[in-house]
Structures are given as structure tokens and as C-alpha cells.
Amino acid sequence: MDAAVRIAARAEPDGLTGKTLGVELGVDRSAVWRHFADRDALLLAVGDRLLQMAVDGVPGGLPPRERLTCLARRVVEVYVAHPYIGAAIACRTLRGPGELAAIEMMLAAMQELGLPPGAAARLQKLFADTVLSYAGMLAGYAVLPAHVREADERLWAGTYATVSADEYPALAAHLPHLAQQHEDVFDSLIHAFWLAAEQAQSPRDS
């Protein structure tokens, strides 16, 4: 797993294979498949290790809100640092101890916040899906070739800047703001989650 994580951090297309892992370990590639049924099983195991890394990066003793916010940031950071794996596993169920530890951390924090069991379960799913979707999107963006990313970013100052205000009045009106690279999107997602959590503190979900 340590070797696989090192390979994943190099952000090379299709870098995590039996061959590359064998080279990294100094063994024949066939040795890898004594431990994993196939490449998908290897992918899930490495993805679970990344999630465990995110959990391990959360300092102990944090209050529940700060703990969840820190976990969210760590997941995004770890997935983007290992982008091909992060993009591939964001929508997967990983079936390992890392995923279980993350779920436990989320649910325990929500219990500490006094959320009823039904609301805690629903909000855990909301929190996980929101964070993983955002992390997977950024990881996917990170693996795009540089020229593709640059072309996408230029659209806001180029093609989109010339859209017809008659045909797309709302887009034209908001274009100056859309053209900015908002780094606070993640903060807004987390803020929206806390608003939902506050509304859920009622007996209807108990």
C-alpha cells in the first residue's frame, strides 16, 4: 500500500498497474496479484488508504464542527495530491477500514452536535457525497493536460465574454463574477451543510 500511494502521488496516467507496483517493490508483477484479485481491487484498496490518510490528518481533540470541516479539507487535499486515484474512487464504496473510520468520525461528530439518529444518518450521507464530489471534481481537473485547463479557463475571458446579452441576459449580467476563480466555493459548500444541520435539529428525524 505504501508503494502504491507513492506511485499514485506521481500523477502519471495509468501509473498504478501490477507492472509499476512490481518495479517499485523490486518484485515480479505476479507477486502483486497474490494479494489482490484484480486491478479494481487494488484501486479500491489504495483509495481506502487515501481516505485513512485523510482521517489520520485530523488532529485529535477538535470540537465536532471543526473536526468535520478539517476532515473535509483533508479529503480534498489527499485526493488532489493523488489525482488519478482520487478521481477514480470518488464515486466508489471502498469497503475498507479507511472508509469505516471516516464514517465513524462523521457520525460521532453529528451525535456530539445532538442530531437525532435519522438526521445524523441523512446528513452524514449529504456531507460525504458533497465532499467526495468536490474532491473528485478537483482531482479530475488536476489530471487534465495543462493546455486543456488553460483553454477552459480562457473561455470566461474569451468566448463566454462575447455572448449575446439578448439571448443570455442572466449569463451576461453575472459574467464579471463568473470569470473570477472563486476559492471560497468549498467554504460555501461547508457553510450550506451547517445550515442544513441546524435545520435538522428537530424531533421529526428522530
C-alpha positions in Angstrom: 0.0 0.0 0.0 2.8 2.4 0.8 4.4 1.8 -2.6 1.0 2.2 -4.3 0.4 5.5 -2.6 3.9 6.7 -3.7 3.1 5.7 -7.3 -0.3 7.5 -7.1 1.3 10.7 -5.9 3.4 10.9 -9.1 0.1 11.6 -11.0 1.0 9.5 -14.1 -1.7 8.3 -16.4 -2.5 4.6 -15.7 0.5 4.6 -13.4 -0.9 2.2 -10.9 -0.5 -1.2 -12.5 0.8 -4.6 -11.5 4.0 -3.8 -13.5 4.7 -0.4 -12.0 4.0 -1.7 -8.5 6.3 -4.7 -9.1 9.0 -2.3 -10.2 8.5 -0.1 -7.2 8.8 -3.1 -4.9 11.5 -4.8 -6.8 9.4 -8.0 -7.3 7.8 -9.7 -10.2 4.4 -8.3 -11.1 2.8 -11.6 -10.5 3.5 -11.2 -6.8 1.1 -8.2 -6.7 -1.8 -10.4 -7.8 -1.3 -12.8 -4.9 -2.7 -10.0 -2.7 -5.4 -8.5 -5.0 -8.0 -10.3 -7.2 -7.7 -7.7 -10.0 -6.8 -4.1 -10.7 -10.1 -2.8 -9.4 -9.5 -4.5 -6.0 -6.1 -2.8 -6.0 -7.7 0.6 -6.8 -10.2 0.3 -4.0 -7.6 -0.7 -1.5 -5.4 2.3 -2.4 -8.4 4.6 -2.4 -9.2 3.3 1.1 -5.7 4.0 2.2 -6.0 7.6 0.9 -9.2 8.0 3.0 -7.4 6.7 6.0 -4.7 9.2 5.4 -7.3 12.0 5.4 -8.8 10.7 8.7 -5.3 10.4 10.3 -4.6 14.0 9.3 -7.4 15.3 11.5 -5.9 16.5 14.9 -7.4 14.9 18.0 -9.4 17.0 20.4 -11.2 19.2 17.9 -14.8 20.1 18.6 -17.3 18.4 16.2 -17.8 21.2 13.7 -14.1 21.9 13.4 -13.4 18.1 13.2 -15.8 17.7 10.3 -14.5 20.7 8.5 -10.9 19.6 8.9 -11.8 16.1 7.6 -13.4 17.6 4.5 -10.3 19.7 3.8 -8.1 16.7 4.3 -10.1 14.5 1.9 -9.9 17.2 -0.8 -6.1 17.7 -0.2 -5.3 13.9 -0.3 -7.5 13.3 -3.4 -5.9 16.1 -5.3 -2.4 15.0 -4.3 -3.1 11.6 -5.8 -5.4 12.8 -8.6 -5.8 9.8 -10.8 -6.8 7.6 -7.9 -8.9 10.4 -6.3 -10.9 11.0 -9.5 -11.5 7.2 -9.9 -12.6 6.4 -6.4 -14.7 9.5 -5.5 -17.9 7.7 -6.5 -16.9 4.3 -5.2 -17.7 2.4 -2.0 -14.3 1.4 -0.8 -15.2 -1.4 1.7 -12.2 -0.9 3.9 -11.1 0.4 7.3 -10.3 3.9 6.0 -13.9 4.4 4.8 -15.3 2.9 8.0 -13.1 5.3 10.1 -14.3 8.3 8.1 -18.0 7.3 8.5 -17.4 6.7 12.2 -15.8 10.2 12.6 -18.7 11.9 10.8 -21.4 10.1 12.7 -19.7 10.6 16.1 -19.4 14.3 15.4 -23.0 14.6 14.5 -24.0 12.7 17.6 -22.0 15.2 19.7 -23.9 18.0 18.0 -27.1 16.5 19.3 -28.6 15.5 16.0 -31.3 12.8 16.1 -30.3 9.4 14.6 -32.3 9.8 11.4 -31.0 13.3 10.8 -27.4 12.2 11.6 -27.5 9.4 9.1 -29.0 11.6 6.4 -26.6 14.4 7.0 -23.6 12.0 7.0 -24.6 10.9 3.5 -25.0 14.6 2.5 -21.7 15.5 3.9 -19.8 12.6 2.4 -21.4 13.0 -1.1 -20.7 16.7 -1.1 -17.1 16.4 0.0 -16.3 13.4 -2.3 -18.0 15.0 -5.3 -15.9 18.2 -4.8 -12.7 16.3 -4.2 -13.3 14.1 -7.2 -14.0 17.0 -9.5 -10.8 18.8 -8.4 -8.8 15.6 -8.8 -10.3 15.1 -12.3 -9.4 18.7 -13.2 -5.9 18.2 -11.9 -5.2 15.4 -14.3 -6.2 17.3 -17.4 -3.3 18.4 -19.6 -2.2 21.9 -18.9 -3.2 23.2 -22.3 -6.8 21.9 -21.8 -7.1 23.5 -18.4 -5.8 26.8 -19.8 -8.2 26.7 -22.7 -11.1 26.1 -20.3 -10.1 29.0 -18.1 -9.7 31.3 -21.1 -13.3 30.7 -22.1 -14.5 33.2 -19.4 -12.4 36.0 -20.8 -12.9 34.9 -24.4 -15.9 33.1 -25.9 -18.2 33.5 -22.9 -17.4 37.2 -22.6 -18.9 37.8 -26.1 -22.3 36.0 -25.5 -25.4 37.9 -26.6 -27.0 39.8 -23.7 -30.3 39.5 -25.5 -30.1 35.7 -25.8 -28.4 35.0 -22.5 -29.2 38.0 -20.3 -28.6 36.3 -16.9 -25.2 34.9 -18.1 -24.2 38.3 -19.4 -25.2 40.1 -16.2 -23.2 37.7 -14.0 -20.2 37.2 -16.3 -17.8 39.5 -14.3 -18.4 37.4 -11.2 -18.4 34.0 -13.0 -15.0 34.9 -14.6 -13.4 35.1 -11.2 -11.7 32.0 -9.8 -13.7 31.6 -6.6 -11.6 29.9 -4.0 -14.4 30.2 -1.5 -16.7 27.7 -3.2 -15.6 24.9 -0.8 -16.3 27.2 2.2 -19.7 27.9 0.8 -20.4 24.2 0.5 -19.5 23.5 4.1 -21.5 26.5 5.2 -24.5 25.2 3.4 -24.1 21.9 5.1 -24.1 23.5 8.5 -27.2 25.4 7.7 -28.8 22.0 6.8 -27.5 20.6 10.1 -29.0 23.4 12.1 -32.4 22.9 10.5 -32.3 19.2 11.2 -32.1 19.6 14.9 -35.7 18.8 15.4 -37.6 15.7 16.5 -39.1 14.9 13.1 -36.0 12.9 12.1 -35.6 11.0 15.4 
